[in-house]
Amino acid sequence: MKVFGKYIFPSQVMVAVSGLIFLASTTYDVHRSIKQNQTPPSKEQVLALEDYIRSLRRSP
């Protein structure tokens, strides 16, 4: 197949498409993580985390 006057193999197309899919999925995941972390934790979540940390410290 010729693109812009150069011959491109199908394997090259597959590698490019795979790279674009990987880039899109990681970009989506990063933005999703940022959006989820914009809200501060609730008081119940903070208390639950503190209780969990205390329980780890008690165990030898």
Secondary structure, 3 states (H helix, E strand, C coil): CEECCEECCHHHHHHHHHHHHHHHHHHHHHHHHHHHCCCCCCHHHHHHHHHHHHHHHHCC
